[in-house]
Structure formats: C-alpha cells, structure tokens
Amino acid sequence: MDISQPNNKFKILKDFLLQPNKVNFLKLFKHTLYLTITNLKYLQYKGFKFPVDNSNPNKYFETLAIDILGYFFQSNPNQRYFVIFNYFKGEKLLPLDNIDEELLYDKYTILHRAYIKQEALKKAGYDPQIEKLKKGLKEILRRQEYSSFKLSNNFIEYFYLMKNNNNLRKDKPPLSYDKLLYITEEAYFLSKNRPEWCHKIFELLENESEYQNFIKKHELLRAIITINMKYVELDGHCPQPVKPMLPELYKAITDVKKETLDWLMPAVIKKYNDKGKISPEQAQLLLQAVDIYLSDFGFYGDTDSIPSYFYEMFPEINSKEYLDKYKNIFETIISKALEDLKKRLKNNSTIRAFGYYYNFGIE
C-alpha cells in the first residue's frame, strides 16, 4: 500500500467529506495511515514506550496504525465514519459551502493528532497524570528564582537557582542520578507543596559543595516523578488543579496565532523555497511544525526543544542531516515566528485585558 504524502491532500479530504464512498475513503485512509505512522514514531521519540519489534519496526508501526485507524474510521448503523463527521459538525464546518480546503485539513489534523495520542496512551501504557506533573514542574522552573543554560552543541538544558548565577560550580563533577534521587526524596519530606519541594532540592544540592550546583532538566523531572509516584498515593502530596483557560482568552490566542502563521509563510518561509533550499511541500510541513510550537507556547507557555517539532513533521531525517541542512532554517523561522507572535499577543486588547501576555515573559 502506498502510504506516502500525497500532493492533493486538501482535495482528498474535501472529496471524502462531500461523498464518503469507497474510492474517496481509500484515498483518505492511505493518507491518514501515513500521518498516523509519522505521529506514532514521533510519540516514540517523545518517550512513549511501544512494544516495538526491533527486527521490523516499520512493519510494527504500520500494523499499529491500521489497528488504530479501524476505530478512527468506524461506523455504526445510523452513521458512517461518525468520529470524523461528528467532529466537523461540532466545528460547524458542515455542510461544506464555500469552506476553505486548508482550514478543513488543519482541523482534520487537529482531530487526528488528538485521537492518535489518545489511542497511543492505551497501546503504550502511558500515564497522562505523569504528563500533568511534568507540565506543573515546568511551570515552576519558569519562575524568576530559577534560570537555565545549554552547553554548546548540546540540546540538554541545565537549571539552577538564579541567586547562584555568578557562582556556578562548572569545574565540579555532576551529581550522580542516584544521589539526585536521594536528595529529591529528602527534599520531599522537608516541603509542603511542589514549588517548595523543587526549591528545597536545589537548596540541598547547594550543600553538596563537591558537585555541580545545577541539574539537567530531564534528570530533575525524572527524579521528582519517581519520588512522586512512590508517595503520592500515601499522603496526597500534590498541587492544586490548574484552572481551565477562559473561552474568550483561548479564542484571542488562537486568532493571534493564525495572524502570525498567515504572515510567516510569505514573509519568511517562502524565501527559503524561492532560493531552492526547501521544497513547497517542505514549506507546508515547516509551517505545521511552527503551528504546533506556537500552540504549545501560546496556550501553555511551555515548549519542548526546537528540534523535536521539526522531527514531528520529518521523522525520516536523521540528526546529521538536520544539523547540516535544516537547523539554521528552522530555528530562524521559529525565532521570527515567536517574535511576531509576542508582539501580537502584547497588542491584542483581549489578552491585554487579562494581563495574560505577562505569562510569556513579554515586557
């Protein structure tokens, strides 16, 4: 089965929504199978532990994708493909009178990503509570009392207390993970909530003068999650739930993000296409990658590493090719998109009314 990325993906989706017959279904299924395999491989890269057959991983992901899509395209006696059609009805995009094909496709990929992630949780034994804990911890680390840095030619981020900015023990050896785990557990019993717990870890680390007084972000998160899982069910040592974003604020951020993306393609991305550095298809995929990055930043104030968004769209490209050919292009596009988004967030009257742009470190 040909599961490559087609050139007419917008038309394939629209034809299916207009007339979901066998021919149109097969075209959309093949394309969605490509999207699904790509997303599953990206989720594996992000930490989902799939029971992959290492002798033939591509076959494993294709089989898993087909299994998942059986539910995505399911029908019942009253309605065919009800997951898809109910979603588009809920988005008020049906019937399709004068509906933009690109908008339809954008909405379809949002539905698809959410559905695939939901099904992948079941297949990979993934715990969404851990993700909530990670997000909460990342919010804590964005507070003014913390700062971070990255070593040259290294994507690894290190965190430390801001008060130690001029006194980092870079000449000392790093703390072993076992020692970090011990300190994390000790700090747990000396604190009453997660912000206090996180701060106490760094305070205890400061007393270990023979070691570095900064910690790798991923090791800190891993240690806190490990200790949290050990004790949370025993004493309920957990944070307050996060309040959902108000609908008008969500819409304002969505509108601002769209303005940035509409500006980004002709102003920035198209120039790389015109110079022959990227193809038109790659230009669209880069725009999708930026869309996901800006969504994470805009709605959560938190993003993963920049390369991770690139690999979500281009899982077939290895790290050497990324560094040699695409790194500067993608990082420039992200930088310009983020700069433009921040300006628009700050100038948006709805967002200003909530003072919400301060969450993004915008002065």
C-alpha positions in Angstrom: 0.0 0.0 0.0 1.3 3.4 -1.0 1.4 5.5 2.2 3.4 8.4 1.0 2.4 12.0 1.5 0.1 13.0 -1.5 0.3 16.4 -3.2 -3.5 16.8 -3.2 -4.3 16.1 0.5 -6.7 19.1 0.8 -8.8 17.8 -2.1 -8.7 14.2 -0.8 -10.3 15.3 2.5 -12.8 17.5 0.9 -13.9 14.8 -1.6 -14.4 12.4 1.3 -16.5 14.8 3.3 -18.6 15.6 0.3 -19.0 12.0 -0.8 -17.7 9.3 1.6 -17.8 6.4 -1.0 -15.3 3.6 -1.2 -12.9 5.3 -3.6 -12.7 8.5 -1.6 -12.4 6.6 1.7 -9.4 4.6 0.4 -7.6 7.7 -0.7 -8.1 9.4 2.7 -7.3 6.2 4.6 -4.0 5.9 2.8 -3.0 9.4 3.5 -4.2 9.2 7.1 -2.2 6.0 7.5 0.9 8.0 6.5 0.0 10.7 9.1 -0.6 8.0 11.8 2.7 6.2 11.3 4.5 9.6 11.4 2.7 10.6 14.6 3.4 7.3 16.3 7.1 7.5 15.5 7.2 11.0 16.9 5.4 9.9 20.1 8.0 7.1 20.4 10.7 9.8 20.1 8.9 11.8 22.8 9.0 8.9 25.3 6.0 6.6 24.6 7.2 3.0 25.3 5.7 1.0 22.5 6.4 -2.8 22.4 8.2 -2.4 19.1 9.6 -5.4 17.2 13.1 -4.2 16.6 13.6 -6.7 13.8 11.0 -4.8 11.7 9.9 -1.6 13.4 8.3 -0.1 10.3 6.0 -3.1 10.0 5.1 -2.8 13.7 4.1 0.9 13.3 2.1 0.2 10.1 0.2 -2.6 11.8 -0.4 -0.5 14.9 -1.6 2.4 12.8 -4.0 0.3 10.8 -5.4 -1.1 14.1 -5.9 2.4 15.5 -7.5 3.7 12.3 -10.1 0.9 12.4 -11.6 2.9 15.3 -10.9 6.3 13.8 -12.9 5.4 10.7 -15.5 3.3 12.5 -19.2 3.4 11.5 -22.5 2.4 13.2 -25.9 1.5 11.7 -27.0 5.1 11.9 -23.9 7.0 10.7 -20.8 6.1 8.7 -17.4 7.4 9.9 -19.1 9.1 12.9 -15.9 10.1 14.7 -14.9 12.4 11.7 -18.3 13.7 10.7 -19.4 14.4 14.3 -16.2 16.4 14.8 -16.7 18.6 11.7 -20.4 19.1 12.6 -19.3 20.2 16.1 -16.8 22.7 14.5 -19.7 24.0 12.4 -17.9 23.2 9.1 -20.6 21.0 7.6 -22.1 21.4 5.1 -19.1 22.4 3.0 -20.5 25.5 1.4 -17.5 27.8 0.5 -15.3 26.2 3.2 -11.6 26.7 2.7 -9.8 23.4 1.9 -6.7 24.3 4.0 -8.9 25.1 7.0 -10.7 21.8 6.7 -7.3 20.0 6.5 -5.9 21.9 9.5 -9.0 20.9 11.6 -8.6 17.3 10.4 -5.0 17.1 11.6 -6.0 18.5 15.0 -8.7 15.8 15.4 -6.3 13.1 14.1 -3.4 14.1 16.4 -5.6 14.1 19.4 -7.2 10.8 18.6 -3.9 9.1 17.8 -2.4 10.3 21.0 -5.4 9.1 23.0 -5.2 5.6 21.4 -1.4 5.6 21.8 -1.8 6.1 25.5 -3.6 2.8 25.7 -1.1 0.9 23.5 2.0 2.3 25.3 0.8 2.1 28.9 1.3 5.8 29.1 0.1 7.7 32.2 -1.4 11.1 31.5 -1.1 12.0 35.2 2.7 12.0 34.7 2.3 14.5 31.9 0.3 16.8 34.1 3.0 16.5 36.7 5.7 17.3 34.1 3.8 20.4 32.9 3.3 21.6 36.5 7.1 21.2 37.2 8.0 23.1 34.0 5.8 25.9 35.2 7.6 26.0 38.5 11.0 26.1 36.7 9.9 29.2 34.8 9.7 31.2 38.0 12.1 34.1 38.5 14.0 32.2 41.2 15.3 29.7 38.5 17.4 30.1 35.4 18.9 27.8 32.9 21.6 27.4 30.2 22.6 24.9 27.5 26.1 23.8 26.8 27.4 24.5 23.2 26.5 21.8 20.6 24.1 20.3 23.2 20.3 20.2 23.4 20.4 19.4 27.1 19.1 22.1 29.4 20.5 22.7 32.9 18.6 24.5 35.7 19.9 26.3 38.8 18.9 28.9 41.4 19.1 32.4 40.0 21.0 33.6 43.1 23.9 31.3 42.0 24.1 32.9 38.6 27.7 34.1 39.3 28.7 31.2 41.4 28.0 28.1 39.2 30.4 25.2 40.1 31.1 24.2 36.5 34.5 22.9 37.5 33.0 20.2 39.7 31.7 16.8 38.6 27.9 16.4 38.1 25.8 14.8 40.8 25.0 11.1 40.1 21.4 10.3 39.4 21.3 8.0 42.5 22.5 10.9 44.6 19.9 13.2 43.0 17.2 10.7 43.7 18.3 10.6 47.4 18.2 14.4 47.6 14.9 14.6 45.9 13.4 12.2 48.4 14.9 14.1 51.4 13.5 17.4 50.0 10.1 15.8 49.6 9.8 15.3 53.4 11.1 18.8 54.1 8.4 20.5 52.0 4.6 21.0 51.9 3.9 21.6 48.2 5.6 21.1 44.8 7.1 24.6 44.4 8.7 24.3 47.9 9.8 20.8 47.1 11.5 21.9 43.9 13.3 24.8 45.6 14.4 22.5 48.5 16.1 20.2 46.1 18.4 23.0 44.9 19.0 24.1 48.4 20.2 20.7 49.4 22.3 20.5 46.3 24.0 23.7 47.3 25.2 22.0 50.4 26.9 19.3 48.2 29.9 21.6 47.5 31.9 18.9 45.8 29.3 18.6 43.0 27.9 21.0 40.4 25.0 23.1 41.7 22.9 22.8 38.5 20.9 19.9 37.3 19.9 18.5 33.9 16.2 19.3 33.3 15.2 15.8 32.2 17.0 14.2 35.2 15.3 16.6 37.7 11.9 15.8 36.2 12.6 12.1 36.2 13.7 12.2 39.9 10.7 14.2 41.0 8.3 11.9 39.1 9.9 8.8 40.6 9.6 10.0 44.2 6.1 11.4 43.5 4.9 8.0 42.3 6.4 6.4 45.4 4.5 8.6 47.9 1.6 10.4 46.2 -1.0 7.7 46.9 0.1 7.6 50.5 -0.3 11.2 51.6 -1.9 13.1 48.7 1.2 15.4 48.4 0.0 17.1 45.2 -0.6 20.5 43.8 -3.8 22.4 43.3 -5.5 21.7 39.9 -4.9 24.2 37.1 -7.9 26.3 36.2 -9.0 26.0 32.6 -8.4 28.9 30.2 -11.4 31.2 29.6 -13.0 30.7 26.2 -12.5 34.3 25.1 -8.8 34.2 26.0 -8.4 30.9 24.2 -10.1 32.4 21.1 -7.9 35.5 21.3 -4.7 33.5 21.4 -5.9 31.3 18.6 -6.6 34.4 16.4 -3.3 35.9 17.2 -1.5 32.6 16.3 -3.3 32.5 12.9 -2.2 36.1 12.2 1.4 35.1 12.8 1.1 32.0 10.6 -0.6 33.9 7.8 2.3 36.4 7.9 5.1 33.8 8.3 4.6 31.9 5.1 5.0 34.7 2.6 7.4 36.8 4.7 9.8 34.2 5.9 9.3 30.6 4.7 8.6 31.3 1.1 12.0 33.0 0.8 13.7 29.7 1.5 11.5 28.0 -1.1 12.3 30.7 -3.6 16.1 30.1 -3.1 15.6 26.3 -3.6 16.6 25.5 0.0 13.3 23.8 0.7 10.5 22.4 -1.5 6.9 23.7 -1.5 5.9 20.5 0.4 8.6 21.0 3.0 7.5 24.6 3.4 4.0 23.5 4.3 5.3 20.9 6.8 7.6 23.5 8.4 4.6 25.8 8.8 2.7 22.9 10.5 5.7 22.4 12.8 5.7 26.1 13.7 1.9 25.9 14.3 2.4 23.2 16.9 5.3 25.1 18.5 3.3 28.3 18.8 0.3 26.4 20.2 2.4 25.0 23.0 3.9 28.4 23.7 0.6 30.3 23.4 -1.7 28.0 25.3 0.7 26.5 27.9 3.6 28.9 27.9 5.8 25.9 27.6 7.6 24.3 24.7 9.8 21.3 24.1 13.2 21.5 22.3 13.0 23.2 18.9 14.3 20.1 17.0 11.5 17.9 18.4 8.9 20.0 16.5 11.0 19.5 13.3 11.2 15.7 13.8 7.4 15.6 14.3 7.0 16.6 10.6 10.2 15.0 9.3 10.8 11.8 11.2 12.7 10.3 8.3 15.5 12.9 8.6 18.5 12.0 10.8 20.2 14.3 13.2 23.2 14.9 10.9 21.1 16.0 8.0 19.1 18.2 10.3 22.2 19.9 11.7 23.8 20.3 8.2 20.8 21.3 6.2 17.8 22.4 8.2 18.8 23.6 11.7 19.6 27.2 10.8 16.5 27.4 8.5 14.1 26.0 11.1 15.5 27.9 14.1 15.4 31.2 12.1 11.7 30.5 11.2 10.8 29.7 14.8 12.6 32.7 16.1 10.9 35.1 13.7 7.5 33.5 14.3 7.9 33.7 18.1 9.0 37.4 17.9 6.0 38.2 15.8 3.6 36.2 18.0 4.8 38.0 21.1 4.2 41.4 19.6 0.7 40.5 18.5 -0.1 39.0 22.0 1.0 42.1 23.7 -1.0 44.3 21.3 -4.2 42.2 21.5 -6.8 44.1 23.5 -8.4 40.9 24.9 -5.1 39.5 26.0 -4.1 42.8 27.5 -7.3 43.0 29.5 -6.4 39.8 31.2 -2.7 40.7 31.5 -2.1 37.3 30.1 0.9 38.2 27.9 3.0 38.5 31.1 2.9 34.7 31.3 5.0 34.6 28.2 7.8 36.8 29.6 6.8 39.7 27.5 7.7 43.1 28.9 
